[in-house]
Amino acid sequence: MSVLSSDTHPKMEALQIQFIRRMSAWKKISIVDDLNETVKTLAVSGIKQRHPEAMPEQIHRMLADLMLGAELARKVYDHAR
């Protein structure tokens, strides 16, 4: 098996992969959902730091620009008005 993480010992990486393979599908989905929420929280925090005066609606739109891309966010949000 090839090494996926250069900072992880190959034996530990093999154990991690084995553990993940044995994990139930719902648990894997839950972990991915938690990671997505963490990324969203960090993105919102960054937006608020860069734009402290922004209103919640503006923050939501800037987040959409980041997550969807400006073109798709414009289509979604401008259409909703």
C-alpha positions in Angstrom: 0.0 0.0 0.0 1.3 3.5 -0.8 1.7 6.1 1.8 -1.0 8.7 1.7 0.3 11.0 4.5 4.0 11.8 4.6 3.7 12.8 8.3 2.1 9.5 9.4 3.9 6.3 10.1 2.9 3.7 7.5 1.7 1.2 10.1 -0.4 3.9 11.8 -1.8 4.9 8.5 -2.7 1.3 7.7 -4.5 1.1 11.0 -6.4 4.3 10.3 -7.5 3.0 6.9 -8.6 -0.3 8.4 -10.6 1.5 11.1 -12.3 3.7 8.5 -13.2 0.7 6.3 -14.8 -1.1 9.3 -16.8 2.0 10.2 -20.5 2.0 9.4 -21.8 4.2 6.5 -23.8 6.4 8.8 -20.7 7.1 10.9 -18.7 8.1 7.9 -21.4 10.4 6.7 -21.6 11.9 10.2 -17.9 12.6 10.2 -18.1 14.2 6.7 -21.0 16.3 7.9 -19.1 17.5 11.0 -16.1 18.4 8.8 -18.3 20.3 6.4 -19.8 22.3 9.3 -16.3 23.0 10.7 -15.2 24.4 7.3 -18.4 26.5 7.0 -17.8 27.9 10.5 -14.1 28.7 9.7 -15.2 30.4 6.4 -17.8 32.5 8.2 -15.3 33.5 10.8 -12.9 34.6 8.1 -15.6 36.6 6.4 -16.5 38.3 9.6 -12.8 39.2 10.3 -12.4 40.7 6.8 -15.8 42.4 6.8 -16.7 43.3 10.5 -19.4 45.7 9.3 -21.3 43.1 7.2 -24.9 42.2 8.0 -25.9 38.6 8.4 -27.5 38.5 4.9 -24.2 39.8 3.4 -22.2 37.2 5.3 -24.5 34.5 4.0 -24.1 35.8 0.4 -20.3 36.0 0.7 -20.3 32.4 2.1 -22.3 31.3 -0.9 -19.8 33.0 -3.2 -17.0 31.1 -1.6 -18.9 27.7 -1.5 -20.7 27.9 -4.8 -18.6 30.3 -6.8 -19.6 33.8 -7.8 -21.5 32.8 -10.9 -23.7 30.1 -9.4 -24.3 32.1 -6.2 -25.5 35.0 -8.4 -27.9 32.8 -10.2 -29.3 31.3 -7.0 -29.5 34.5 -4.9 -30.4 37.0 -7.6 -33.2 34.7 -8.9 -34.6 34.4 -5.3 -35.2 38.2 -5.1 
